[in-house]
């Protein structure tokens, strides 16, 4: 596995930035190893994919993890407010970095991946394949 580290600055869209980094660097299959920082605009989808949370407020990123396949990200985020209360869900476009996000990606060089429709779940799900050779 190869690592890639970058600092995202104020105003960067967290999800779009991760996808762009992977596309521009030719990272076919990647995982989010770490994401530490804060956002001033939170946006994520809640469980069951039926409701969204969107709020203009300062939050600390307390957890960030997920996968990227061919430039498309599936990432979950947990955020804490100034009282320490934690919320989270499926990261959506529009979650905007406040002062910083120290992002570390792991590039899975020995794997390829793609998202294929899974009749059991009703969603496009990632399929990992070990590269031969």
N, C-alpha and C positions, 0 to 999 in steps of 0.2 A: 504494500500500500504506500502510496505517495501522499504527502500532506501539502495543503495549500492554505496559507494564512493571509488575512487581510483585515484592515480596519475600515468599517463602513462609517461614514460621517453623517452629520445631521441632514435630515431630509431624504435620505436614501430609503427606498422601498425595500424592505427586508427580503421578501420573497422574490421580487423581480431581480434584485441584485444577485441573489444566489443563482438563479436560473441563468442570468447573463454571464456571470463568471464561468459557469460550467460550459455554456455554449461557446464563448469566446476563446476558452482555453482547450476546447475539444475533450472535455471530461465527459465521457459516455456514461459512466456510472460512479456516483459519489454518495457519501454519507456526511451528515453534519456531525462533527465530533464535538464542537463546542461553539457556543454563541453567548457572549457575556456583554451586557450593555443595558441600554434603556430605549424606550420608545415614548413619543409624545402623542402618537395617534395609534391606538390599538385596533386591530381588526382580525377576527378569526371566526370560524364556523364552529358552532357548538355540536355536541354529540347528536347523533341521529340525522345530521345533515339537514335539519329543518330550520334552524334559527342562527342568526348571526349576532356577534357582539361587536359593536363599533363605538368607540368613545375617544374623545379628545381629552386625554389626561396623561400625566407622567406615570410610567410603570417601569419597574426593573425587569429585565429578562432573567428569569431564574432557571429556565430550562429551554433548550432548543434542540430538537433532534428530528431526523428524517432522512429521506433518500431523494436523489435526483437521478432521473433516467432520461438520457437524450435531451437534456435542457428543461425538463418538466419536473417540478419539485412536489413532493408530498412531505410536508413538514408540520410538526406539532410544536406549539409554544406554550409556555407557562409564564405568566406575568404576576408580579406582586405590586400592590399599591402602597401608599405611604404608611398604611396601618399594618402591612404585612399580609393582608388577605391576598390569596392567590386564586387566579382564574386562568383558564386556558382552553385550547382547542386546536383546530386545524387552521394553520396560518393562511391568511388570505392576502391578496394584493391590497395595498393601502395601509399596511402596518409600517409606520414611519419612524426611523431612527431619530432619537433625540441627540444626545451628545456623542455617543459612540456605540459601535457593536464590534467587538473583537471576535472575528469569525474564523473558525478552523474547519476545513473540509478534509475528508479522507477520500482519496481517489482510488477506486478499486480497479487497478490496472489489469488484474487477472480475470475480471468478469465483464460481461456485457449484460445489458438489460433492456427491457422494453415493457410497456404497459399494454396488457391484453385484456379484453373483456372477459370477466369471470361470471358465468351464468349463476353460480351459487351465491355470489355476493351482489350482483347487479352493477358492479363497478369495474373500471379498468384497474387491474391489479398488476403490480410489478412482477416480472419473471426474470430471475437471475440465471445466467448461464456462464459456467466456467469456460474460459477460453482454452482451446486446445493448442498445445505447442509450447 
